[in-house]
Amino acid sequence: MPTFDIVSEFDKHEVKNAIDQASKEVDTRFDFKGTDSSVELTDEKIVMVSESNFQLQQIFSIVCAKLSRRGIDIACMEVGEAKGSGKSLRQEITLKQGLDSAMAKKIVKLIKDKKLKVQAAIQGEQVRVTGKKRDDLQEVIQMLREEKLERPLQFENFRD
């Protein structure tokens, strides 16, 4: 029976490289000279610190550009509110990985509503789709790519 897994993941090493590049760019850009602006990566969060809201937006655009160049879908980011402390502002971006139960149930419901001859089962932070024909599985992949879900999806372990 052909199967594949639906997951939502990103390469942590590529994220680290992108944040390192963004940090170097923030350090060398003229419009950030003399400010205490920085970008750091801590576990699953990107922390941006600067003196003004405009500078935080500039740092955010740099981070987005560096992540997208390295193949990381920026839809996995959840941007928090900018919080002020003293003369600096701090903003956190949480990187979401894995499918939570609500998202997995939504994917299973979408597949079942399509009425294809496939079965979808939730397995932890991924959804396994099984069917008799490869064409049905490819149709499921195409349908999920066309859907506007709030998380980027990857399709792994496609087996015959």
Secondary structure, 3 states (H helix, E strand, C coil): CCEEEEECCCCHHHHHHHHHHHHHHHHHCHHHCCCCCEEEEECCEEEEEECCHHHHHHHHHHHHHHHHHCCCCHHHEEECCCEEECCEEEEEEEECCCCCHHHHHHHHHHHHHCCCCEEEEEECCEEEEEECCHHHHHHHHHHHHHCCCCCCCEEEEEEC
